[in-house]
Amino acid sequence: MAPFNRILLCYDATPEGRLALRCGAALAQQLQTETHLLSIFDGTYWSTGFDVLSSMKFEVDEEAARETLREGLNWLRSWGVNATGHYSTGNAIDQISRLADSLKVDLIVIGHHPHGLFARWWTGENHALLLDRVSCGVLFKVAA
């Protein structure tokens, strides 16, 4: 029995995200796991404005996040990995932990760079929040 039967890859189209995606794809191939890919749009910072420009910006950013998911799925397919895509809106920690629990994944793979996109949520107490909220392994692929 493989140590990981179902993995969740979190992708944000950054160089660190691509590195983690490639690492996750290699694991998925070697272990022949069920693979899921998650792209998250954290639109909470737009909730304070209700003018036309704010809603337009939200729609543009949401579409960019959906494109990130399509890009990630295309990368995985090109590497021979069949994955199920998931798109979510909200806080990254909430959405990752919710989907990981729902899918009963064994491993979450996330790219990380101290000054990257995930740095805004993956620091200090937030670090412990995700680890405290999931009951599976978490692999951080740190860029040099």
Number of C-alpha atoms within 10 A of each C-alpha: 5 9 9 17 16 20 27 28 28 25 25 23 19 16 14 23 27 19 19 25 26 18 18 27 26 16 17 25 15 10 15 15 20 17 23 22 24 22 25 23 21 17 15 11 9 12 10 8 10 9 8 9 10 14 14 11 13 19 13 12 15 19 13 13 22 18 14 21 23 17 15 26 23 15 16 21 13 10 13 13 21 19 21 12 16 17 16 17 15 14 14 19 18 14 19 23 20 14 17 24 15 9 13 16 21 19 22 22 23 24 27 23 18 12 8 15 16 18 14 11 15 19 12 10 9 14 13 11 16 18 14 10 15 21 15 17 14 16 16 16 20 14 14 6
